[in-house]
Amino acid sequence: MSGTREQVFPTRMTLGVMKTKLKGANQGYSLLKRKSEALTKRFRDITKRIDDAKQKMGRVMQTAAFSLAEVSYATGENIGYQVQESVLNARFKVRARQENVSGVYLPQFESFVDPEINDFKLTGLGRGGQQVQRAKEIYSKAVETLVELASLQTAFIILDEVIKVTNRRVNAIEHVIIPRTENTIAYINSELDELDREEFYRLKKVQEKKQKETARLDEEMKIKRLAEEEKAKNENLNEEGNEQEVKNESSPERETSALVEEHEEDVIF
Amino acid sequence: MEGLFFNIDNGFIEGVVRGYRNGLLTSNQYINLTQCDTLEDLKLQLSSTDYGNFLSSVSTEALTTSIIQETASEKLYEEFNFIRNQSSGNTKLFLDYITYGYMIDNVALMITGTIHERDKAEILQRCHPLGWFDTLPTLTVATDLESLYETVLVDTPLAPYFRDCFDKADELDDLNIEIIRNKLYKAYLQDFHQFVTDVIDEPAKEIMQGLLGFEGDRRSINIALNSLQSNDIDANLKRELLPDLGKLYPVATEQLSHATDFEGVRMALANVPEYRGMLESGNLEDHFYKLEMELCKDAFTQQFAISTVWAWMKSKEQEVRNITWIAECIAQNQRERINNYISVY
């Protein structure tokens, strides 16, 4: 991992961009992590409820099947057919709505009974009508449980998918994007340092050159002066007034040397 | 003197029926059945009874409660048809009367199927074999009651029963069918009762009157209870559905038709000792079955009576229900309710 980095020019501007990116990635990571945790919590909750609902369904279905046996005991064989034929409208209906969990839309099924519709209330009028009504109630409960379970199962599947995607993102940010950005930043920093060092060296070199030059000039000047002094001595013997001028000429030379001194200190800093 | 000539026509039949009656499962056999763990065990237990190896052609995997019920019912139909073929004269008429009840069910079933445009073959399959008559398949042509009557039913024994149904039900729908069925049944019970009173000799007359009266009472109470939730049936219509028979008639019948809640039905029943307390506890249908079986058992105590055929029929039907119930309990693993069957022999 440590080897990967983005292909960028190591400039100060890119460094700024990368730093913003790292910050963004960290923020995104913490957000996604929190989302994933919220979803996982919900997911566990749903798993538990599915377990409950399934066990409940087992019991309810058993009672329901048994109540049907009671109906056939009380009424005879053809009751199922009569019921089937006399039903025209659905009494038990399902409504769907959406619930938002951390940005994920989960469908929720709600069942309701339309009390207006009661199609086979006369079935078994002469015999076993009570059993038929009872079986109807029990089966309504069974279907209710089924609807509940269906809603939970759908939520389960959708949440599972979303959690997978979110976790993949979290992992991608944590293990790919963040290290890569960090690597890039480190790379840019090292490159910039390298540049600095080169610059420093270059300046040193320049200063060295300048010092050499100054030394050389000093030497020349000295020689010149010596020569001139020699000359002046010779001339002094001739003329006293020339001495003043030589002193005036040497003062600008001293100023340049001070300027180099200042510059050098700056570079070291 | 009344039993003097009985055996000329009916001696053989009565003998056969009493033989069948001895083949009914006893309470000990029921206890054995309830001990079974699987349907295979049940089949094995049943093979040592009068049923013999009636399930031998069914493999273990295909063994279901509905198959057991079907096969057991078939045995009953066979036996009944055998008796029917051995009978003559008034006895034959009596046996025919027994089948009219099933005919009414079949007609109602056919009409229901026709309204919803079901496949004829599918409905015919579901018809009760004892209620079969030749023109049954042609019932599908009818769309309203008039044409139904004029084209098909006029030739059947059910024709007179339709007289009361013509007042308003022109179009057939589900509500009408249920009402027609109950009106027919009422007319049938009353006609049967009349027939028994006029034609059948004592002591069968008395026994049959009792049994039919019970049948009427059962229908009355059931209709009164089951129509409580429905607003489509007013007191007058309800009165038309309740048979004018039995221990409830006439006072309690009148009260039942005007009862608008559960309390009203209970008040009406409180006047009749036989049915008092029936609504207080337990399952109404169980009470009725129990009562019916007691009556049927008593019916066998009389010699020289063709009412034994009816009593045997009903007992056998109850037996098939019992076996189905036990099988259902075993199949669904509902052991605690398995003793809910009704056994009197």
Boltz contact constraints between the chains, C-beta under 6 A:
constraints:
  - contact:
      token1: [A, 65]
      token2: [B, 332]
      max_distance: 6.0
  - contact:
      token1: [A, 66]
      token2: [B, 332]
      max_distance: 6.0
  - contact:
      token1: [A, 66]
      token2: [B, 334]
      max_distance: 6.0
  - contact:
      token1: [A, 69]
      token2: [B, 328]
      max_distance: 6.0
  - contact:
      token1: [A, 73]
      token2: [B, 321]
      max_distance: 6.0
  - contact:
      token1: [A, 73]
      token2: [B, 325]
      max_distance: 6.0
  - contact:
      token1: [A, 74]
      token2: [B, 285]
      max_distance: 6.0
  - contact:
      token1: [A, 78]
      token2: [B, 109]
      max_distance: 6.0
  - contact:
      token1: [A, 78]
      token2: [B, 126]
      max_distance: 6.0
  - contact:
      token1: [A, 81]
      token2: [B, 126]
      max_distance: 6.0
  - contact:
      token1: [A, 85]
      token2: [B, 112]
      max_distance: 6.0
  - contact:
      token1: [A, 85]
      token2: [B, 116]
      max_distance: 6.0
  - contact:
      token1: [A, 86]
      token2: [B, 174]
      max_distance: 6.0
  - contact:
      token1: [A, 121]
      token2: [B, 229]
      max_distance: 6.0
  - contact:
      token1: [A, 121]
      token2: [B, 230]
      max_distance: 6.0
  - contact:
      token1: [A, 122]
      token2: [B, 178]
      max_distance: 6.0
  - contact:
      token1: [A, 125]
      token2: [B, 178]
      max_distance: 6.0
  - contact:
      token1: [A, 125]
      token2: [B, 182]
      max_distance: 6.0
  - contact:
      token1: [A, 125]
      token2: [B, 223]
      max_distance: 6.0
  - contact:
      token1: [A, 125]
      token2: [B, 226]
      max_distance: 6.0
  - contact:
      token1: [A, 126]
      token2: [B, 182]
      max_distance: 6.0
  - contact:
      token1: [A, 126]
      token2: [B, 219]
      max_distance: 6.0
  - contact:
      token1: [A, 126]
      token2: [B, 222]
      max_distance: 6.0
  - contact:
      token1: [A, 127]
      token2: [B, 222]
      max_distance: 6.0
  - contact:
      token1: [A, 129]
      token2: [B, 226]
      max_distance: 6.0
